[in-house]
Amino acid sequence: MAKFPFRKKHSGANDRHLQEELVNKYFDELDLRSVQNEAGDEVEFNADGVYSRINAALDNAEKKNPGKSKTWMVAASLLAGLCISVTAAYHYRYALLDRLDPIASKQLVAANGQTVNVTLADGTKIWLNAGSKLTYPETFRGEKREIRLEGEAFLDVAHDPAKAFIIHTGKVRTQVLGTSFNIKAYANESFIKVDVLSGKVGVVTPAGKAKSTTTFLTPAEEVVFDKNKLSVTKNAQVDVNALSSWKDGELVFKNAALPEVLNTINRHFNVTVKADVNLARCSITANFTNVSLENIMKIISKLVKGKAMQKGSAYQLKGRGC
């Protein structure tokens, strides 16, 4: 780093020379330009301005306090303050960069009746299910890769041990380094569900009164967060391939609650299907891939021992229950 000599004065020349060496040594060791390059920012550090302020403060201190000890105390105080400021700036460098040079945010929306996919800047592949929205940065900066999801997505996250990948779904945060898993977090459903196909996932959920809990998942494990009760249920030996088969155009259910099945059908066919309250406890196991909506309703009616009443494009399921 280049040196920035202070203005010389006849009086106290030896002290000033020592101060010059001290300050120059500090900046040599700190190497501010190197720090900025690592942070990836192109904002020039105003070294001349910093040195001018230090010079002015030291000159002013000498005028008010000609004693050597006082001058050195001021110099030490200035250097300590500068060190703290630079350290804080380095620690929050990405937040500062986001203000100075914000990264464009992008959105991907899958309308009812369709699924879409995208590859992010880091190589992560994401499939978005019907009725879902993904918000993500054009490129990732800093030590985290963060996105936001409303709805359902299957993610194949590019491995990067230095940058955690974080998915925000309402009050639930899912964090990984590199893995593949399915997240279901629709606003109109009372749960958020995470199912792991490969790797390891940490799911942070609220536990009431500002507390939170982290559940770790490995392949074939699932966590279900009840948004109303703030409770967490962990399940093992889950068929994640079946749960995520939607990304391949399939419509498969394994012991799924009827309300969840109907919500999926509504998004898949862009229709409205409702059921009487007494049918809420029914569960469905079926493969409806390439099956028409009319036939699906007939099959479900038999499974719940009821009848599907159609009015226009809407259906109402009625029956004795399961």
DACORVEN-V700772 format. One record per residue. RES is the residue in one letter. PHI is phi in whole degrees, -180 to 180 (* if undefined). PSI is psi in radians with two decimals (* if undefined). D_LAST is the distance of its C-alpha to the last C-alpha in Angstrom with 1 decimal. Layout:
BEGIN
res-><RES RES>
phi-><PHI PHI>
psi-><PSI PSI>
d_last-><D_LAST D_LAST>
END
This chain:
BEGIN
res-><M A K F P F R K K H S G A N D R H L Q E E L V N K Y F D E L D L R S V Q N E A G D E V E F N A D G V Y S R I N A A L D N A E K K N P G K S K T W M V A A S L L A G L C I S V T A A Y H Y R Y A L L D R L D P I A S K Q L V A A N G Q T V N V T L A D G T K I W L N A G S K L T Y P E T F R G E K R E I R L E G E A F L D V A H D P A K A F I I H T G K V R T Q V L G T S F N I K A Y A N E S F I K V D V L S G K V G V V T P A G K A K S T T T F L T P A E E V V F D K N K L S V T K N A Q V D V N A L S S W K D G E L V F K N A A L P E V L N T I N R H F N V T V K A D V N L A R C S I T A N F T N V S L E N I M K I I S K L V K G K A M Q K G S A Y Q L K G R G C>
phi-><* -68 -84 -128 -65 -82 -68 -86 -134 -63 -84 68 -62 -64 -61 -64 -63 -65 -66 -59 -63 -63 -68 -63 -63 -61 -72 -62 -71 -71 50 -59 -64 -65 -61 -66 -64 -63 -74 82 -100 -110 -78 -72 -80 -83 -64 -61 -65 -61 -66 -63 -66 -64 -57 -63 -66 -68 -62 -66 -65 -68 -66 -82 -133 -66 -67 -64 -63 -64 -61 -65 -65 -64 -61 -63 -65 -62 -65 -63 -64 -65 -61 -64 -64 -67 -62 -64 -63 -67 -64 -104 -60 -73 -65 -67 -63 -64 -81 -76 -140 -62 -90 -63 -100 -121 -130 -125 -122 -107 -72 -57 90 -144 -127 -134 -140 -152 -112 -79 -60 -89 98 -66 -105 -131 -106 -113 -83 -55 72 -124 -139 -119 -117 -150 -80 -61 -147 -97 -128 92 -97 -136 -119 -118 -137 -127 -130 -123 117 -126 -150 -110 -121 -115 -82 -65 -72 -153 -62 -91 -136 -66 -103 -123 -112 -97 -129 64 -90 -104 -121 -113 -125 -142 -106 -175 -168 -127 -164 -117 -123 -124 -149 -83 -64 -89 -115 -84 -138 -125 -125 -125 -125 -102 -95 -150 83 -131 -130 -112 -114 -98 -123 -69 -124 92 53 65 -93 -145 -134 -114 -113 -96 -123 -121 -50 70 -112 -141 -125 -121 -105 -84 -68 -84 -89 55 -110 -123 -123 -109 -121 -117 54 -90 -85 -69 -60 -68 -65 -101 -66 -58 -69 -102 85 -94 -134 -120 -128 -128 51 -93 -62 -55 -58 -67 -62 -66 -62 -65 -64 -58 -73 -68 -103 57 -129 -125 -125 -123 -137 -62 -58 -68 -96 -61 -86 -71 -124 -124 -127 -166 -115 -102 -62 61 -101 -68 -60 -59 -72 -61 -65 -66 -66 -63 -58 -67 -65 -99 57 -144 -147 -100 -94 -102 -136 69 -97 -103 -128 -129 -88 -129 173 -74 106 -105>
psi-><2.42 2.60 2.64 1.56 2.53 2.82 2.39 2.59 2.53 -0.71 2.42 0.56 -0.71 -0.78 -0.77 -0.66 -0.72 -0.66 -0.70 -0.81 -0.72 -0.83 -0.76 -0.68 -0.72 -0.82 -0.53 -0.79 -0.63 -0.70 1.21 -0.65 -0.62 -0.72 -0.74 -0.66 -0.70 -0.64 -0.29 0.26 2.73 0.26 2.16 2.35 2.19 1.35 -0.72 -0.71 -0.74 -0.82 -0.63 -0.72 -0.69 -0.79 -0.83 -0.73 -0.70 -0.73 -0.72 -0.68 -0.64 -0.63 -0.71 -0.60 1.51 -0.26 2.51 -0.73 -0.67 -0.77 -0.78 -0.60 -0.72 -0.77 -0.79 -0.68 -0.74 -0.78 -0.71 -0.76 -0.70 -0.71 -0.78 -0.73 -0.78 -0.70 -0.77 -0.73 -0.70 -0.71 -0.67 0.44 -0.64 -0.62 -0.68 -0.75 -0.65 -0.48 -0.72 -0.68 1.25 2.54 2.36 2.42 2.43 2.75 2.47 2.22 2.31 1.94 2.87 2.38 0.06 2.77 2.54 2.87 2.79 2.62 2.13 3.02 -0.50 0.01 -0.06 2.34 2.32 2.28 2.31 2.20 2.93 2.46 0.51 2.78 2.33 2.29 2.21 2.72 2.68 -0.62 2.79 2.43 2.44 -2.72 0.09 2.66 1.86 2.38 2.94 2.43 2.34 1.97 -2.45 2.45 2.61 2.27 2.34 1.61 2.26 2.28 2.27 1.70 -0.32 -0.22 1.84 2.53 2.16 2.24 2.11 2.13 1.59 -2.19 0.04 2.39 2.21 2.21 2.32 2.96 -0.70 1.97 3.09 2.35 2.92 2.37 2.32 2.04 1.15 2.49 -0.55 0.16 2.61 0.12 2.83 2.26 2.34 2.20 2.27 2.26 -0.72 2.70 -2.79 2.42 2.45 2.18 2.03 2.08 2.57 2.56 0.27 2.53 0.88 0.16 2.81 2.82 2.59 2.24 2.18 2.36 2.50 3.07 2.43 0.31 2.73 2.55 2.38 2.11 2.11 1.97 -0.44 -0.79 -0.17 0.67 2.72 2.31 2.24 2.27 2.61 2.93 0.84 2.44 1.50 -0.57 -0.71 -0.72 -0.57 0.19 -0.26 -0.53 -0.29 0.26 0.16 2.82 1.54 2.39 2.38 1.87 0.77 2.45 2.46 -0.79 -0.68 -0.70 -0.80 -0.67 -0.70 -0.74 -0.72 -0.78 -0.65 -0.72 -0.05 0.90 -3.08 2.00 2.18 2.87 2.64 2.66 -0.63 -0.14 -0.02 -0.51 -0.05 2.58 2.66 2.34 1.95 2.76 1.87 0.33 2.24 0.39 2.38 2.73 -0.70 -0.78 -0.58 -0.76 -0.61 -0.74 -0.80 -0.68 -0.74 -0.70 -0.56 0.12 0.85 -2.64 2.50 2.03 2.12 2.35 1.77 -2.19 0.06 2.68 2.57 2.09 2.26 2.59 3.11 -0.48 3.05 *>
d_last-><77.0 80.1 82.1 82.6 85.9 86.5 89.6 92.6 94.6 98.0 97.1 94.5 94.5 93.6 90.6 89.4 89.7 87.6 85.0 85.0 84.4 81.6 79.7 80.2 79.1 75.9 75.0 76.0 73.6 70.8 71.3 69.5 69.6 67.8 65.1 64.6 64.5 61.7 59.7 60.2 61.7 64.8 65.9 69.5 70.4 73.3 75.5 78.7 77.1 75.9 79.3 81.1 79.1 79.9 83.6 83.7 82.1 84.4 87.5 86.6 86.0 89.5 91.1 89.6 89.7 92.5 91.8 90.4 87.7 86.3 86.2 84.4 81.9 81.1 80.8 78.5 76.4 76.2 75.2 72.5 71.1 71.2 69.5 66.7 66.3 66.3 63.8 61.5 61.9 61.1 58.0 56.7 58.2 55.0 54.2 57.8 57.5 54.3 56.4 59.5 57.9 54.2 52.0 50.4 46.6 44.5 41.1 38.8 36.1 33.4 32.4 29.0 28.9 31.3 31.9 35.3 37.2 40.3 42.7 44.1 47.7 47.2 45.5 41.9 39.6 36.6 33.9 32.3 28.9 28.4 28.8 30.6 34.1 36.5 39.7 42.3 46.1 48.4 49.7 49.1 51.7 52.2 50.3 46.7 44.7 42.3 39.9 37.2 33.8 31.3 28.3 27.7 30.4 31.3 34.7 37.3 39.7 43.4 44.6 47.2 47.8 50.1 47.6 44.1 41.5 39.5 36.5 35.8 32.4 32.6 33.3 32.3 35.0 34.6 37.9 39.0 42.3 41.1 37.7 34.8 31.4 28.7 28.2 25.4 26.4 25.5 26.7 23.6 21.2 21.2 22.0 24.8 24.2 27.0 26.8 30.1 31.2 34.8 37.2 36.6 35.0 35.5 33.0 34.4 32.0 33.0 32.6 33.9 37.5 38.9 37.8 36.0 34.6 34.9 32.4 33.9 31.9 33.1 31.7 28.1 27.4 25.3 25.5 23.0 24.7 22.9 25.2 24.4 24.6 27.2 25.6 25.7 23.4 25.0 23.3 25.2 25.1 23.4 23.7 25.7 26.9 23.5 22.9 26.3 26.4 26.2 29.9 30.6 28.9 25.7 22.1 20.1 16.8 16.0 12.8 13.2 11.2 10.4 13.2 15.6 14.9 15.7 18.7 19.9 19.7 21.5 24.3 24.5 25.0 26.4 24.1 21.8 18.1 16.1 12.7 12.1 11.7 8.6 6.8 8.9 7.0 5.2 8.1 10.4 13.2 15.7 19.4 20.1 23.8 26.1 23.3 23.9 21.8 21.4 20.1 17.7 16.2 16.0 14.3 11.6 11.1 10.6 8.2 5.8 7.3 9.6 13.1 15.2 18.2 21.2 24.1 26.8 25.6 22.6 19.0 16.5 12.8 11.6 8.8 7.0 3.8 0.0>
END
